[in-house]
Amino acid sequence: MGRLLRIAAVILNLGLVAAISGCAHTTKSETAGQYVDDSVITSKVKGEIFREPGLKSLQINVKTYQGVVQLSGFVDSTDSARKAGDIARSVQGVREVRNDLVVK
């Protein structure tokens, strides 16, 4: 009976540790204001890319986190990838651009 209680206690403790660690604070958090700012930057970058005739038909994804814009997807030339990066850099509030566009 004592062995069964020890096993149950270990299982209960493991469950508690798992539950508590799931509530741990992550280092990648942003305030509501930062989230809104990033959303505005993303929208502006997407809009500027769409306005560019050579880029608007391409599959370019834009994500922003704390002012850092990540471009991903596929473009038809290195010139298109460079142009998309330049457009993203020109948007107010952008601190950095990570251009992960792939030429297909």
C-alpha positions as CSV (number, residue, x, y, z in Angstrom):
1,M,0.0,0.0,0.0
2,G,2.9,2.4,0.8
3,R,4.4,1.8,-2.6
4,L,1.1,2.6,-4.3
5,L,0.9,5.9,-2.4
6,R,4.4,6.9,-3.4
7,I,3.7,6.2,-7.0
8,A,0.5,8.2,-6.8
9,A,2.4,11.1,-5.1
10,V,5.1,11.1,-7.9
11,I,2.4,11.1,-10.6
12,L,0.6,13.9,-8.9
13,N,3.8,16.0,-8.5
14,L,4.7,15.5,-12.1
15,G,1.2,16.7,-13.1
16,L,1.6,19.7,-10.9
17,V,5.0,20.5,-12.4
18,A,3.6,20.2,-15.9
19,A,0.7,22.4,-15.1
20,I,2.8,25.1,-13.4
21,S,5.4,25.2,-16.1
22,G,2.7,25.7,-18.7
23,C,1.9,29.0,-17.0
24,A,5.5,30.2,-17.1
25,H,6.1,33.6,-18.5
26,T,7.7,33.5,-21.9
27,T,10.3,36.0,-23.0
28,K,8.6,36.7,-26.3
29,S,5.7,38.8,-25.1
30,E,4.5,42.2,-26.3
31,T,2.1,44.7,-24.9
32,A,-1.2,45.5,-26.5
33,G,0.3,48.7,-27.8
34,Q,3.3,46.9,-29.4
35,Y,0.9,44.4,-31.0
36,V,-1.2,47.2,-32.5
37,D,2.0,49.0,-33.7
38,D,3.3,45.8,-35.3
39,S,-0.1,45.2,-37.0
40,V,0.0,48.8,-38.4
41,I,3.5,48.2,-39.7
42,T,2.5,44.9,-41.3
43,S,-0.5,46.5,-43.0
44,K,1.6,49.4,-44.3
45,V,4.3,47.1,-45.7
46,K,1.7,44.9,-47.4
47,G,0.0,47.9,-48.9
48,E,3.2,49.3,-50.2
49,I,4.2,46.0,-51.7
50,F,0.8,45.6,-53.3
51,R,1.2,49.1,-54.9
52,E,4.4,48.0,-56.6
53,P,3.3,46.7,-60.0
54,G,6.1,44.1,-60.2
55,L,5.4,42.7,-56.7
56,K,1.7,42.7,-56.2
57,S,1.1,39.4,-57.9
58,L,3.8,37.5,-56.0
59,Q,3.4,35.4,-52.8
60,I,5.0,37.6,-50.2
61,N,4.1,37.1,-46.6
62,V,4.8,39.9,-44.1
63,K,5.0,39.5,-40.3
64,T,6.2,42.0,-37.7
65,Y,7.4,41.6,-34.2
66,Q,8.6,44.6,-32.1
67,G,9.3,46.6,-35.3
68,V,11.2,43.8,-37.0
69,V,9.6,42.9,-40.3
70,Q,10.1,39.4,-41.7
71,L,9.4,38.9,-45.4
72,S,8.9,35.3,-46.6
73,G,7.5,33.5,-49.7
74,F,8.5,33.3,-53.3
75,V,9.5,35.9,-55.8
76,D,10.6,35.6,-59.5
77,S,14.0,37.4,-59.2
78,T,16.6,38.7,-56.8
79,D,15.6,42.2,-58.0
80,S,12.1,41.6,-56.7
81,A,13.4,40.3,-53.4
82,R,15.6,43.4,-53.1
83,K,12.8,45.7,-54.0
84,A,10.4,44.2,-51.4
85,G,13.1,44.6,-48.7
86,D,13.7,48.2,-49.7
87,I,9.9,48.9,-49.6
88,A,9.7,47.3,-46.1
89,R,12.7,49.4,-44.9
90,S,11.0,52.6,-46.1
91,V,7.9,52.1,-43.8
92,Q,8.0,54.3,-40.7
93,G,8.4,52.3,-37.5
94,V,10.4,49.4,-39.1
95,R,13.6,48.8,-37.1
96,E,14.9,45.9,-39.1
97,V,14.0,43.8,-42.1
98,R,14.6,40.0,-42.3
99,N,14.3,39.2,-46.0
100,D,13.7,35.5,-46.3
101,L,12.2,35.7,-49.8
102,V,13.1,32.8,-52.0
103,V,13.7,33.2,-55.8
104,K,11.8,30.4,-57.6
